[in-house]
């Protein structure tokens, strides 16, 4: 047993938990605590929770409806039709809807960013995004407007289920996992909530399906 494994085993024994080192060096996971049941329509629950966090929520029957829906959203708020998107979303037909989205990482002067979503968490209305070459994190963090395209089949009940799905589908963790719960906000100054302090001023979640 290596020094690292010995230390982990001693910590696990002292805490009386499942933290320990297996003989092959793999670390056992923490024992999972109780998870409250979440019954009902997960898509509806997710939409309600996301809206309560100041996200705008829209629904599209198919992915082909998404560009037009996004264009209307931007026009209604007098926002630019130019921006960036994840490379994986480039074939969605943005130009046909009058949108000019470049498939690349965002820069400081990009005002609209369009991303996909790995999972939506119904319990909290939170988006789970994974970083990677085709899913640059800057697209959801730098622009003033973040548009997230979420397939309804990727909505799970709890954060624990989102992590379980990540382990099953990806195996290894990406370099970064980002959780988005509505627009960026802070109340550090005089206890006044300010949106857009450290990221997007607004978030539009388009649920597809």
C-alpha positions as a Markdown table, in Angstrom:
| # | Residue | x | y | z |
|---|---|---|---|---|
| 1 | Unk | 0.0 | 0.0 | 0.0 |
| 2 | Unk | 1.4 | 3.4 | -1.0 |
| 3 | Unk | 1.6 | 6.3 | 1.4 |
| 4 | Unk | -1.4 | 8.0 | -0.3 |
| 5 | Unk | -3.5 | 4.9 | 0.0 |
| 6 | Unk | -2.5 | 4.4 | 3.6 |
| 7 | Unk | -3.5 | 8.0 | 4.4 |
| 8 | Unk | -6.9 | 7.6 | 2.7 |
| 9 | Unk | -7.6 | 4.3 | 4.5 |
| 10 | Unk | -6.8 | 5.9 | 7.8 |
| 11 | Unk | -9.1 | 8.8 | 7.1 |
| 12 | Unk | -11.9 | 6.5 | 6.1 |
| 13 | Unk | -11.4 | 4.4 | 9.2 |
| 14 | Unk | -11.4 | 7.4 | 11.5 |
| 15 | Unk | -14.6 | 8.9 | 9.9 |
| 16 | Unk | -16.4 | 5.6 | 9.7 |
| 17 | Unk | -17.4 | 6.3 | 6.2 |
| 18 | Unk | -16.8 | 4.5 | 2.9 |
| 19 | Unk | -13.7 | 6.5 | 2.1 |
| 20 | Unk | -10.9 | 4.0 | 1.6 |
| 21 | Unk | -8.4 | 2.7 | -0.9 |
| 22 | Unk | -9.0 | -0.6 | -2.8 |
| 23 | Unk | -6.2 | -3.0 | -3.3 |
| 24 | Unk | -5.8 | -1.9 | -6.9 |
| 25 | Unk | -5.5 | 1.8 | -5.8 |
| 26 | Unk | -8.9 | 2.9 | -6.8 |
| 27 | Unk | -10.7 | 5.1 | -4.3 |
| 28 | Unk | -14.2 | 4.1 | -3.3 |
| 29 | Unk | -16.8 | 6.7 | -3.5 |
| 30 | Unk | -18.4 | 8.4 | -0.5 |
| 31 | Unk | -21.5 | 6.8 | 0.8 |
| 32 | Unk | -24.5 | 8.7 | -0.7 |
| 33 | Unk | -26.8 | 10.4 | 1.7 |
| 34 | Unk | -30.6 | 10.5 | 1.4 |
| 35 | Unk | -32.1 | 12.1 | -1.7 |
| 36 | Unk | -35.6 | 13.5 | -1.4 |
| 37 | Unk | -38.0 | 12.0 | -4.0 |
| 38 | Unk | -38.8 | 14.2 | -7.0 |
| 39 | Unk | -42.1 | 13.1 | -8.5 |
| 40 | Unk | -44.1 | 14.5 | -11.4 |
| 41 | Unk | -43.1 | 16.0 | -14.8 |
| 42 | Unk | -39.3 | 16.7 | -14.7 |
| 43 | Unk | -39.4 | 19.0 | -17.8 |
| 44 | Unk | -42.2 | 21.1 | -16.2 |
| 45 | Unk | -40.4 | 21.2 | -12.9 |
| 46 | Unk | -37.1 | 22.2 | -14.5 |
| 47 | Unk | -38.8 | 25.0 | -16.4 |
| 48 | Unk | -40.5 | 26.4 | -13.3 |
| 49 | Unk | -37.3 | 26.3 | -11.3 |
| 50 | Unk | -35.2 | 27.9 | -14.0 |
| 51 | Unk | -37.7 | 30.7 | -14.4 |
| 52 | Unk | -37.7 | 31.3 | -10.7 |
| 53 | Unk | -33.9 | 31.9 | -11.0 |
| 54 | Unk | -34.6 | 34.7 | -13.7 |
| 55 | Unk | -33.8 | 32.5 | -16.7 |
| 56 | Unk | -36.1 | 32.8 | -19.7 |
| 57 | Unk | -37.5 | 29.5 | -20.8 |
| 58 | Unk | -38.9 | 28.5 | -24.2 |
| 59 | Unk | -39.9 | 25.2 | -25.8 |
| 60 | Unk | -39.3 | 23.9 | -29.3 |
| 61 | Unk | -40.8 | 20.7 | -30.7 |
| 62 | Unk | -37.8 | 20.0 | -32.8 |
| 63 | Unk | -34.3 | 21.4 | -33.3 |
| 64 | Unk | -35.3 | 23.0 | -36.6 |
| 65 | Unk | -37.4 | 25.4 | -34.6 |
| 66 | Unk | -34.6 | 26.7 | -32.4 |
| 67 | Unk | -32.9 | 29.2 | -34.8 |
| 68 | Unk | -36.2 | 31.1 | -35.5 |
| 69 | Unk | -37.1 | 31.1 | -31.8 |
| 70 | Unk | -33.7 | 32.5 | -30.8 |
| 71 | Unk | -34.0 | 35.2 | -33.5 |
| 72 | Unk | -37.4 | 36.3 | -32.2 |
| 73 | Unk | -36.0 | 36.4 | -28.7 |
| 74 | Unk | -33.1 | 38.6 | -29.7 |
| 75 | Unk | -35.3 | 40.9 | -31.8 |
| 76 | Unk | -37.9 | 41.4 | -29.0 |
| 77 | Unk | -35.1 | 42.6 | -26.7 |
| 78 | Unk | -33.3 | 44.6 | -29.4 |
| 79 | Unk | -30.2 | 42.4 | -29.0 |
| 80 | Unk | -27.7 | 41.8 | -31.8 |
| 81 | Unk | -28.1 | 38.9 | -34.1 |
| 82 | Unk | -24.4 | 38.2 | -34.2 |
| 83 | Unk | -22.5 | 36.0 | -31.8 |
| 84 | Unk | -20.7 | 32.7 | -31.3 |
| 85 | Unk | -21.8 | 29.1 | -30.7 |
| 86 | Unk | -20.3 | 25.7 | -29.9 |
| 87 | Unk | -18.9 | 24.1 | -33.0 |
| 88 | Unk | -21.3 | 21.2 | -32.6 |
| 89 | Unk | -24.2 | 23.6 | -33.0 |
| 90 | Unk | -22.9 | 25.1 | -36.2 |
| 91 | Unk | -25.1 | 23.0 | -38.6 |
| 92 | Unk | -28.4 | 24.1 | -36.9 |
| 93 | Unk | -29.4 | 26.5 | -39.7 |
| 94 | Unk | -28.7 | 29.8 | -38.0 |
| 95 | Unk | -28.2 | 31.8 | -41.2 |
| 96 | Unk | -31.7 | 30.8 | -42.5 |
| 97 | Unk | -33.1 | 32.6 | -39.5 |
| 98 | Unk | -30.9 | 35.7 | -40.1 |
| 99 | Unk | -28.4 | 34.9 | -37.3 |
| 100 | Unk | -24.6 | 35.2 | -37.7 |
| 101 | Unk | -23.0 | 32.8 | -35.3 |
| 102 | Unk | -19.4 | 31.9 | -35.5 |
| 103 | Unk | -18.4 | 28.4 | -34.3 |
| 104 | Unk | -15.6 | 29.2 | -31.9 |
| 105 | Unk | -14.6 | 30.2 | -28.4 |
| 106 | Unk | -16.0 | 33.5 | -27.3 |
| 107 | Unk | -14.0 | 36.8 | -27.0 |
| 108 | Unk | -14.6 | 39.7 | -24.7 |
| 109 | Unk | -16.6 | 41.6 | -27.5 |
| 110 | Unk | -19.0 | 38.8 | -28.3 |
| 111 | Unk | -22.5 | 39.7 | -27.0 |
| 112 | Unk | -24.4 | 36.4 | -27.7 |
| 113 | Unk | -23.3 | 32.9 | -27.0 |
| 114 | Unk | -25.2 | 29.7 | -27.9 |
| 115 | Unk | -24.3 | 26.4 | -26.2 |
| 116 | Unk | -25.7 | 22.9 | -25.8 |
| 117 | Unk | -26.3 | 21.4 | -22.3 |
| 118 | Unk | -25.0 | 18.1 | -21.0 |
| 119 | Unk | -27.8 | 17.8 | -18.4 |
| 120 | Unk | -30.6 | 19.9 | -16.9 |
| 121 | Unk | -31.3 | 19.4 | -13.2 |
| 122 | Unk | -35.0 | 19.6 | -12.4 |
| 123 | Unk | -34.6 | 20.0 | -8.6 |
| 124 | Unk | -32.8 | 23.3 | -9.0 |
| 125 | Unk | -33.4 | 24.5 | -12.5 |
| 126 | Unk | -29.6 | 24.2 | -13.1 |
| 127 | Unk | -27.7 | 23.6 | -16.3 |
| 128 | Unk | -24.7 | 21.3 | -16.4 |
| 129 | Unk | -22.1 | 22.1 | -19.1 |
| 130 | Unk | -18.9 | 20.3 | -19.8 |
| 131 | Unk | -15.8 | 21.9 | -21.2 |
| 132 | Unk | -13.9 | 20.5 | -24.2 |
| 133 | Unk | -12.5 | 21.4 | -27.6 |
| 134 | Unk | -15.9 | 21.4 | -29.1 |
| 135 | Unk | -17.7 | 22.9 | -26.1 |
| 136 | Unk | -15.6 | 26.0 | -25.1 |
| 137 | Unk | -16.6 | 27.3 | -21.7 |
| 138 | Unk | -16.2 | 30.9 | -22.7 |
| 139 | Unk | -19.3 | 30.7 | -24.9 |
| 140 | Unk | -21.5 | 30.5 | -21.8 |
| 141 | Unk | -19.4 | 32.8 | -19.6 |
| 142 | Unk | -18.3 | 35.9 | -21.6 |
| 143 | Unk | -21.3 | 37.1 | -23.7 |
| 144 | Unk | -24.0 | 39.2 | -22.1 |
| 145 | Unk | -26.6 | 36.8 | -23.4 |
| 146 | Unk | -26.3 | 33.0 | -23.0 |
| 147 | Unk | -28.7 | 30.8 | -25.0 |
| 148 | Unk | -28.7 | 27.2 | -23.9 |
| 149 | Unk | -30.2 | 24.5 | -26.1 |
| 150 | Unk | -31.4 | 21.6 | -23.8 |
| 151 | Unk | -32.8 | 18.4 | -25.1 |
| 152 | Unk | -35.7 | 17.3 | -22.8 |
| 153 | Unk | -34.3 | 13.8 | -22.7 |
| 154 | Unk | -31.3 | 15.2 | -20.9 |
| 155 | Unk | -33.3 | 16.6 | -17.9 |
| 156 | Unk | -32.7 | 14.5 | -14.8 |
| 157 | Unk | -34.2 | 14.9 | -11.3 |
| 158 | Unk | -31.2 | 15.6 | -9.1 |
| 159 | Unk | -27.5 | 16.7 | -9.3 |
| 160 | Unk | -26.6 | 13.2 | -8.2 |
| 161 | Unk | -28.2 | 11.7 | -11.2 |
| 162 | Unk | -26.4 | 14.3 | -13.4 |
| 163 | Unk | -23.1 | 13.1 | -12.1 |
| 164 | Unk | -24.1 | 9.5 | -12.5 |
| 165 | Unk | -24.9 | 10.2 | -16.2 |
| 166 | Unk | -21.6 | 11.9 | -16.7 |
| 167 | Unk | -19.7 | 8.8 | -15.3 |
| 168 | Unk | -21.7 | 6.4 | -17.5 |
| 169 | Unk | -21.4 | 8.5 | -20.7 |
| 170 | Unk | -18.0 | 9.9 | -20.4 |
| 171 | Unk | -16.1 | 7.8 | -17.9 |
| 172 | Unk | -13.4 | 10.4 | -17.2 |
| 173 | Unk | -14.2 | 13.9 | -16.0 |
| 174 | Unk | -13.6 | 16.8 | -18.4 |
| 175 | Unk | -11.2 | 19.6 | -17.4 |
| 176 | Unk | -14.1 | 21.7 | -16.1 |
| 177 | Unk | -17.8 | 21.1 | -15.3 |
| 178 | Unk | -19.8 | 24.3 | -15.1 |
| 179 | Unk | -23.2 | 24.7 | -13.4 |
| 180 | Unk | -25.4 | 27.6 | -14.5 |
| 181 | Unk | -28.4 | 28.6 | -12.4 |
| 182 | Unk | -29.8 | 31.7 | -14.1 |
| 183 | Unk | -28.0 | 34.9 | -15.0 |
| 184 | Unk | -24.8 | 35.9 | -13.1 |
| 185 | Unk | -25.6 | 37.9 | -10.0 |
| 186 | Unk | -24.1 | 39.4 | -6.8 |
| 187 | Unk | -25.3 | 41.2 | -3.8 |
| 188 | Unk | -21.9 | 42.2 | -2.5 |
| 189 | Unk | -22.5 | 45.9 | -2.9 |
| 190 | Unk | -25.0 | 47.3 | -0.3 |
| 191 | Unk | -26.9 | 43.9 | -0.4 |
| 192 | Unk | -28.4 | 44.9 | -3.7 |
| 193 | Unk | -28.8 | 42.1 | -6.2 |
| 194 | Unk | -27.1 | 43.0 | -9.5 |
| 195 | Unk | -27.3 | 40.8 | -12.6 |
| 196 | Unk | -24.4 | 40.3 | -15.0 |
| 197 | Unk | -21.7 | 41.0 | -12.4 |
| 198 | Unk | -19.5 | 38.0 | -13.3 |
| 199 | Unk | -21.1 | 36.7 | -16.5 |
| 200 | Unk | -24.2 | 36.9 | -18.6 |
| 201 | Unk | -27.0 | 39.4 | -17.9 |
| 202 | Unk | -29.6 | 37.1 | -19.3 |
| 203 | Unk | -30.1 | 33.4 | -19.9 |
| 204 | Unk | -32.5 | 31.8 | -22.4 |
| 205 | Unk | -33.0 | 28.1 | -22.1 |
| 206 | Unk | -34.6 | 26.4 | -25.1 |
| 207 | Unk | -36.0 | 23.0 | -24.2 |
| 208 | Unk | -36.3 | 20.8 | -27.3 |
| 209 | Unk | -38.7 | 17.9 | -27.4 |
